[in-house]
Amino acid sequence: LYIDVFFLTNCFVDFIALMFTKEILHKKTGNFRLFLGSMIASGISLGLFLFLSSYSLYQLLIHFVLNPLMLLFCFKIQEKRAFLEEWAISYMVLLLLGGIMQWLYVEVFGQRYFLLCIGVSGLIFLVFSCFFEHWRKITGKIYPVKILHEGKEIRLWGYYDSGNLLT
């Protein structure tokens, strides 16, 4: 076990999950608070890993105590529904990110270049985030349209634009 790699990996993955949760749900939390939350959670996670003898207990504490507390710290959640939404989004991101990292590390790089795999995974999520935001902007401006001409009716979808986004 390399303690520094364990800590930095957890910190980076938690930070990316928090960043994407923030972006997807349009939260107003500052990036420093997200970074601080991920560092604190990674430190506690490392301590639990080193001092708990039961790995099952470690997993339960991480998933059902530490990660929810990290979300509460980072997003100052007050409503139960908002908390569950943020928990679900962050876990979706964690599962996807972990899967991408594992695939890159094992299949693409032959179990070498672990830090590069983490960086490429973050880059993939950054590209996905940009695509997701662009898609959200576009779909918010698509409306059903009915065109009548000489007694014929055509139904289709139209893109509403004020003119400055039209290409």
trRosetta pair geometry for C-beta under 8 A, 3 or more apart (Angstrom, degrees):
i j d omega theta_ij theta_ji phi_ij phi_ji
1 6 6.3 10 -174 -44 95 135
2 5 4.0 48 94 17 116 114
2 6 6.4 168 86 -16 59 85
3 6 5.6 -54 -146 36 31 115
3 7 6.2 29 157 -17 66 108
3 46 6.6 78 -158 -157 88 128
3 50 8.0 18 -112 -72 111 126
4 7 5.8 -55 -145 39 30 109
4 8 6.0 22 161 -12 66 111
5 8 6.0 -57 -137 44 28 105
5 9 5.8 30 162 -21 65 111
5 114 7.2 35 -158 105 128 145
6 9 6.2 -59 -144 37 20 109
6 10 6.4 15 160 -12 59 111
6 46 5.9 120 116 -108 118 100
6 49 7.2 -131 175 76 144 162
7 10 6.1 -63 -150 40 25 107
7 11 6.0 24 156 -19 64 113
7 42 5.3 100 -158 152 66 117
7 43 7.0 36 -135 -83 111 55
7 46 5.3 -7 -85 -65 89 143
8 11 5.5 -55 -141 39 30 113
8 12 6.0 29 160 -19 66 108
8 42 7.9 85 -68 180 14 153
9 12 6.0 -57 -145 38 26 108
9 13 6.2 19 160 -13 64 111
9 114 7.9 -45 -90 155 124 117
9 118 6.5 -127 -122 -95 79 142
10 13 6.0 -60 -142 42 27 106
10 14 5.9 25 161 -16 65 112
10 38 7.8 175 132 179 71 87
10 41 7.5 -138 151 110 112 87
10 42 4.0 148 102 -124 113 98
10 45 5.5 -156 -171 78 160 148
10 46 7.2 -160 32 -52 152 88
11 14 6.0 -58 -144 40 24 109
11 15 6.1 25 157 -20 62 111
11 38 5.1 104 -156 139 62 102
11 39 5.5 31 -129 -94 118 56
11 42 4.1 -46 -67 -36 77 163
12 15 5.7 -57 -146 36 27 112
12 16 6.4 25 157 -17 64 105
12 38 7.8 121 -46 159 11 141
12 118 5.8 48 113 178 152 130
12 122 7.2 -78 173 -67 109 129
13 16 5.9 -53 -147 36 31 109
13 17 6.4 31 154 -18 64 107
13 94 6.7 74 163 -128 107 81
13 97 6.0 156 -144 120 91 138
13 98 7.2 50 -147 -71 138 80
13 101 7.8 -53 -97 -30 116 156
13 118 7.6 -93 -61 -140 84 106
14 17 5.7 -57 -148 38 31 112
14 18 6.2 29 154 -17 66 107
14 37 7.5 -138 146 113 121 83
14 38 3.8 160 101 -135 112 98
14 41 5.6 178 -150 79 163 130
14 42 6.2 -145 14 -56 142 97
14 70 6.8 -75 -165 175 126 157
15 18 5.7 -56 -146 39 30 110
15 19 6.2 34 154 -23 65 106
15 34 6.1 102 -141 140 72 99
15 35 5.8 28 -119 -105 121 60
15 38 4.1 -77 -63 -15 75 174
16 19 5.5 -52 -145 35 31 114
16 20 6.4 24 159 -12 65 106
16 93 7.0 -161 123 158 85 122
16 97 6.0 130 103 -113 135 156
16 121 7.9 27 -160 120 176 99
16 122 5.6 -126 -98 -113 136 89
16 125 5.9 80 -174 81 121 163
17 20 6.2 -59 -147 41 27 104
17 21 6.3 30 154 -20 63 108
17 90 4.7 73 163 -158 109 81
17 91 8.0 48 -157 -65 131 22
17 93 4.4 152 -127 97 73 122
17 94 4.9 11 -98 -63 138 83
17 97 6.8 -113 -69 10 87 147
18 21 5.6 -54 -145 37 31 113
18 22 6.2 36 154 -22 64 105
18 34 4.3 167 124 -154 134 108
18 37 6.5 134 -104 81 161 125
18 38 6.1 -128 3 -59 139 110
18 70 7.6 -103 -79 146 122 110
18 71 7.9 -167 -109 -101 93 64
18 74 5.5 -90 -145 -178 129 167
18 90 6.8 17 -81 -119 48 115
19 22 5.6 -56 -153 35 29 114
19 23 6.4 23 153 -16 65 107
19 31 7.4 28 -104 -123 97 91
19 34 6.2 108 -67 158 67 158
20 23 5.5 -51 -141 39 36 110
20 24 5.9 33 161 -18 69 107
20 89 7.3 -154 117 156 89 102
20 90 7.8 141 76 -109 92 54
20 93 4.6 152 76 -113 139 147
20 125 6.3 -80 -71 178 132 121
20 129 6.3 -126 -114 -90 89 118
21 24 6.1 -54 -137 39 26 106
21 25 6.1 -5 170 11 62 116
21 27 7.3 13 124 4 78 134
21 71 7.8 -79 140 -122 166 101
21 75 7.7 -83 124 -62 122 136
21 86 5.5 71 -175 -153 128 79
21 89 4.7 127 -118 107 83 117
21 90 4.6 -11 -68 -73 137 83
21 93 6.5 -113 -49 2 81 145
22 25 6.8 -77 -141 53 17 89
22 26 7.9 54 166 -116 53 6
22 27 4.5 -91 -138 52 69 109
22 29 5.7 -108 -116 53 121 105
22 34 6.6 -65 -37 -80 142 142
22 75 7.7 -163 -91 -92 82 104
23 26 7.4 17 -173 -74 27 44
23 129 5.6 17 120 -153 162 119
23 132 7.9 97 130 86 118 127
23 133 7.2 -73 175 -68 113 113
24 89 5.5 -168 78 -158 142 139
24 132 7.3 -34 -101 139 84 147
25 85 6.6 118 -107 132 134 117
25 86 6.4 -52 -16 -91 166 80
25 89 6.3 -151 -38 6 113 171
27 75 5.7 -65 -149 -128 152 104
27 86 8.0 50 -60 -104 140 120
29 33 5.3 -107 -180 74 99 131
29 34 6.2 107 125 -51 120 95
29 74 5.8 61 -173 163 160 76
29 75 5.5 -86 -50 -103 142 57
29 76 7.5 164 -92 11 108 94
30 33 4.8 97 66 4 85 102
30 34 7.3 -150 101 -3 48 86
31 34 5.4 -53 -151 37 40 114
31 35 6.2 41 151 -20 70 104
32 35 5.6 -54 -147 38 33 112
32 36 6.1 33 154 -19 66 106
33 36 5.7 -52 -143 39 30 111
33 37 6.2 34 154 -21 63 107
33 73 7.8 -165 176 139 96 81
33 74 5.7 137 134 -139 97 65
34 37 5.7 -54 -147 37 28 113
34 38 6.4 25 156 -16 64 106
34 74 5.3 63 -102 -146 60 123
35 38 5.9 -56 -147 38 29 108
35 39 6.3 29 154 -19 64 107
36 39 5.7 -55 -147 36 31 111
36 40 6.3 29 157 -17 66 107
37 40 5.9 -55 -144 37 29 108
37 41 6.2 24 159 -14 64 110
37 70 5.1 116 170 -163 105 81
37 73 4.8 161 -115 99 110 116
37 74 4.0 -54 -27 -69 170 100
38 41 5.8 -55 -141 42 30 109
38 42 6.1 32 157 -22 64 109
38 70 7.2 70 -86 -162 45 129
39 42 5.8 -56 -145 37 28 110
39 43 6.4 29 155 -19 63 106
40 43 5.8 -56 -151 35 30 112
40 44 6.4 25 154 -14 65 106
40 70 7.4 172 80 -110 98 89
40 73 7.3 -74 67 124 142 169
41 44 5.8 -55 -146 40 32 108
41 45 6.0 37 153 -23 65 108
41 66 5.7 122 -148 168 93 103
41 67 7.1 75 -155 -94 139 48
41 69 7.6 162 -99 85 101 93
41 70 4.2 7 -74 -90 141 129
42 45 5.4 -52 -143 37 31 116
42 46 6.3 35 155 -21 64 103
43 46 5.8 -52 -149 33 30 111
43 47 6.5 29 153 -16 63 106
44 47 5.6 -55 -150 38 34 113
44 48 6.3 34 153 -18 67 105
44 66 5.9 -176 103 -129 127 123
45 48 5.8 -54 -147 38 30 110
45 49 6.2 32 154 -22 64 107
45 62 5.9 60 -120 -114 99 108
45 66 6.2 124 -74 161 85 163
46 49 5.6 -55 -147 35 30 114
46 50 6.3 23 157 -15 65 108
47 50 6.0 -60 -147 39 28 106
47 51 6.0 -9 169 9 66 117
48 51 6.5 -77 -135 51 23 89
48 52 5.3 8 180 -11 69 122
48 58 5.5 142 141 -132 106 86
48 61 5.9 -151 -154 96 151 140
48 62 7.0 -178 88 -64 151 88
48 66 7.5 -109 -9 -56 154 145
49 52 6.9 -45 -110 37 14 98
49 58 6.0 79 -97 -149 56 140
52 55 7.7 136 110 -81 108 31
52 57 5.6 -142 -177 89 133 112
52 58 4.8 165 81 -71 143 94
52 61 7.5 -172 -70 19 162 145
54 57 3.8 67 90 10 116 110
54 58 6.6 -179 99 -13 61 82
55 58 5.2 -49 -149 34 38 120
55 59 6.4 41 152 -21 67 101
56 59 5.8 -51 -150 34 32 111
56 60 6.5 32 152 -17 64 105
57 60 5.7 -54 -147 37 33 112
57 61 6.2 31 155 -18 66 107
58 61 6.0 -60 -149 38 26 108
58 62 6.3 25 156 -19 64 109
59 62 5.8 -56 -145 36 28 110
59 63 6.1 8 166 -4 66 114
60 63 6.5 -67 -140 46 23 97
60 64 5.7 -28 -179 27 63 118
60 65 7.7 48 133 -3 67 102
61 64 7.1 -72 -118 55 14 80
61 65 4.9 -38 -159 38 58 124
61 66 6.0 56 144 -18 75 104
62 65 7.4 -2 -38 52 7 80
62 66 5.0 -37 -134 42 42 127
62 67 6.3 53 159 -25 61 99
63 66 7.7 25 -11 47 17 87
63 67 5.9 -8 -137 17 31 130
64 67 7.6 19 -37 43 13 98
64 68 6.8 3 -174 -5 33 122
65 68 6.6 -75 -154 41 14 103
65 69 6.3 8 159 -15 58 115
66 69 5.8 -62 -148 39 28 110
66 70 6.3 32 154 -24 65 105
67 70 5.4 -48 -146 31 34 115
67 71 6.6 35 155 -18 64 101
67 87 7.5 101 128 -135 107 89
67 90 7.2 174 179 115 113 136
67 91 7.9 74 157 -75 151 90
68 71 5.6 -53 -151 35 36 112
68 72 6.4 37 152 -19 67 104
68 83 7.5 42 -151 -177 96 113
68 87 6.4 -3 -101 -102 82 122
69 72 5.5 -51 -146 37 35 113
69 73 6.3 37 153 -20 66 105
70 73 5.7 -54 -148 36 30 112
70 74 6.2 19 158 -13 65 112
71 74 6.0 -61 -139 42 28 104
71 75 5.8 -19 178 21 67 114
71 77 6.5 12 136 -13 93 134
71 83 6.8 114 121 -148 130 77
71 86 5.2 142 -163 122 128 124
71 87 6.1 -84 -33 -79 173 73
71 90 6.4 -133 -88 -7 118 159
72 75 7.1 -74 -125 55 16 80
72 76 7.4 59 179 -103 53 22
72 77 5.5 -88 -115 35 61 101
72 83 7.3 8 -82 -121 82 113
73 76 7.9 -2 -178 -64 16 57
75 82 7.8 -153 135 146 132 112
75 86 5.8 -126 29 -130 168 163
77 82 5.3 -172 -146 104 100 109
77 83 4.4 112 154 -80 151 85
77 86 6.4 -130 -83 23 137 147
78 82 7.2 31 53 50 56 138
79 82 4.3 84 68 9 99 107
79 83 6.8 -164 92 -10 51 85
80 83 5.7 -57 -152 35 31 114
80 84 6.4 28 155 -16 67 106
81 84 5.9 -56 -148 38 31 108
81 85 6.3 34 153 -21 64 108
82 85 5.6 -54 -148 36 31 115
82 86 6.3 28 156 -15 65 107
83 86 5.9 -60 -148 40 29 107
83 87 6.1 29 155 -20 66 109
84 87 5.6 -52 -142 37 31 113
84 88 6.2 32 157 -19 64 106
85 88 6.0 -57 -149 36 26 109
85 89 6.4 22 156 -15 63 109
86 89 5.8 -53 -141 39 31 109
86 90 6.1 28 160 -18 66 109
87 90 6.0 -57 -144 39 26 108
87 91 6.3 21 158 -14 62 110
88 91 6.0 -61 -147 39 27 107
88 92 6.3 31 154 -22 64 106
89 92 5.7 -54 -149 33 31 113
89 93 6.5 29 154 -16 64 105
90 93 5.7 -54 -151 38 32 111
90 94 6.3 35 151 -21 65 107
91 94 5.3 -50 -142 37 36 114
91 95 6.2 36 158 -19 67 103
92 95 6.0 -55 -149 36 28 108
92 96 6.4 22 156 -13 63 109
93 96 5.9 -59 -145 42 29 108
93 97 5.8 26 159 -17 67 113
93 125 7.4 67 -156 -136 99 133
94 97 5.9 -57 -138 41 25 109
94 98 6.0 26 161 -18 63 111
95 98 5.9 -56 -143 39 26 110
95 99 6.3 26 157 -19 62 108
96 99 5.8 -58 -149 37 29 111
96 100 6.3 27 155 -17 65 106
96 125 7.8 123 111 -96 115 104
97 100 5.8 -54 -146 37 31 109
97 101 6.2 30 155 -18 65 108
97 121 5.7 92 -159 166 78 123
97 125 6.3 -3 -95 -64 100 136
98 101 5.7 -54 -143 38 30 111
98 102 6.1 29 158 -19 65 108
99 102 5.8 -55 -143 37 28 110
99 103 6.2 28 157 -18 64 108
100 103 5.8 -56 -147 37 29 111
100 104 6.3 27 157 -16 65 107
100 121 4.7 137 107 -126 116 97
100 124 5.9 -150 -171 74 153 152
100 125 7.8 -175 45 -49 162 91
101 104 5.9 -57 -147 39 28 109
101 105 6.0 24 158 -18 65 112
101 117 5.4 97 -152 145 72 108
101 118 6.2 24 -123 -92 119 56
101 121 4.6 -19 -73 -68 80 155
102 105 5.8 -58 -141 39 27 109
102 106 6.0 4 168 0 66 114
103 106 6.6 -66 -136 48 21 94
103 107 5.2 -25 -173 26 63 122
103 108 6.9 56 136 -12 70 102
104 107 7.1 -54 -98 55 11 83
104 108 4.7 -35 -147 37 52 128
104 109 6.0 29 158 1 71 107
104 117 4.2 158 106 -138 120 97
104 120 5.8 165 -140 81 159 130
104 121 6.4 -134 9 -59 146 93
105 108 7.6 35 -6 48 13 86
105 109 5.9 -45 -135 55 31 110
105 111 6.1 47 159 -107 83 45
105 113 7.8 -158 -121 77 67 69
105 114 6.1 30 -120 -112 117 67
105 117 4.5 19 -69 -114 81 170
106 109 8.0 48 18 56 10 70
106 110 7.6 28 -173 -116 31 20
106 111 6.0 25 -110 -64 52 79
108 117 7.8 147 66 -107 115 99
109 112 5.1 -124 153 63 99 73
109 113 4.7 -103 -171 51 147 111
109 116 6.9 143 -99 83 158 119
109 117 6.1 -120 20 -68 145 107
113 116 3.9 -23 167 34 108 124
113 117 6.1 124 112 -27 81 86
114 117 5.6 -54 -154 31 33 115
114 118 6.7 34 150 -19 65 101
115 118 5.5 -47 -151 32 39 113
115 119 6.5 38 151 -17 66 104
116 119 5.6 -55 -148 39 34 112
116 120 6.2 32 155 -17 68 106
117 120 5.9 -53 -141 39 29 108
117 121 6.2 35 155 -23 62 107
118 121 5.7 -55 -150 35 29 114
118 122 6.6 29 152 -18 63 105
119 122 5.7 -54 -151 35 32 111
119 123 6.4 33 151 -19 65 105
120 123 5.4 -52 -148 36 35 115
120 124 6.4 41 151 -22 66 101
121 124 5.7 -49 -149 32 32 113
121 125 6.6 29 152 -14 63 105
122 125 5.7 -56 -150 39 33 110
122 126 6.3 38 150 -24 66 104
123 126 5.4 -50 -147 32 34 115
123 127 6.6 34 154 -16 65 102
124 127 5.9 -54 -152 36 31 110
124 128 6.3 32 150 -18 64 108
125 128 5.4 -52 -144 39 35 115
125 129 6.2 42 154 -25 66 104
126 129 5.6 -51 -148 32 30 114
126 130 6.7 30 153 -17 62 102
127 130 5.8 -53 -152 35 32 110
127 131 6.4 31 151 -16 65 107
128 131 5.6 -57 -148 39 32 112
128 132 6.0 34 154 -22 67 108
129 132 5.6 -52 -143 36 29 113
129 133 6.4 28 157 -17 64 105
130 133 5.9 -56 -148 37 29 109
130 134 6.3 28 154 -17 64 108
131 134 5.8 -58 -149 38 30 111
131 135 6.2 31 154 -20 66 108
132 135 5.7 -54 -145 37 29 112
132 136 6.4 32 154 -22 63 105
133 136 5.6 -51 -147 33 31 114
133 137 6.6 32 154 -19 63 103
134 137 5.9 -55 -153 34 32 111
134 138 6.5 25 154 -15 65 108
135 138 5.9 -59 -147 39 31 108
135 139 6.1 22 161 -14 69 111
136 139 6.2 -56 -137 40 26 104
136 140 6.4 29 161 -24 60 110
137 140 6.1 -62 -156 31 25 112
137 141 7.3 3 155 -4 59 112
138 141 6.3 -80 -163 41 34 101
138 142 6.9 34 150 -34 71 107
138 159 7.5 -37 -163 -131 82 115
139 142 5.7 -48 -145 17 43 116
141 159 5.8 46 120 -163 101 70
141 160 4.6 -132 -172 59 86 84
141 161 6.6 66 168 -69 142 66
142 157 5.4 12 -178 176 105 115
142 158 7.1 162 -152 81 59 36
142 159 5.7 -30 -97 -98 71 63
142 160 7.4 -162 -82 8 20 82
143 157 7.1 153 77 -157 29 69
143 158 5.7 -27 65 64 81 86
143 160 5.7 45 2 -32 118 114
144 155 6.8 -8 -173 -170 100 97
144 156 7.8 162 -154 94 58 26
144 157 6.2 -51 -102 -103 46 63
144 158 7.7 56 162 17 9 84
145 155 7.2 159 84 -154 51 50
145 156 5.5 -22 63 72 99 71
145 157 6.6 116 12 -147 94 13
145 158 3.9 64 -37 -16 137 119
146 153 6.2 -16 -170 -165 97 101
146 154 7.4 155 -158 79 49 47
146 155 5.4 -17 -103 -101 74 76
147 153 7.2 149 78 -156 50 49
147 154 4.6 -13 59 60 101 99
147 155 7.9 -172 21 -77 70 29
147 156 7.3 -3 1 23 109 103
148 151 7.7 13 -173 -97 89 8
148 152 7.3 159 -153 80 51 44
148 153 5.5 -17 -99 -100 73 74
149 152 5.7 -24 70 60 72 92
149 154 7.5 -1 19 4 104 108
161 164 7.6 -150 171 45 97 48
161 165 4.9 -127 -146 63 117 98
161 166 4.8 141 113 -61 150 90
162 165 7.2 73 43 11 76 93
163 166 5.7 -43 -147 8 34 121
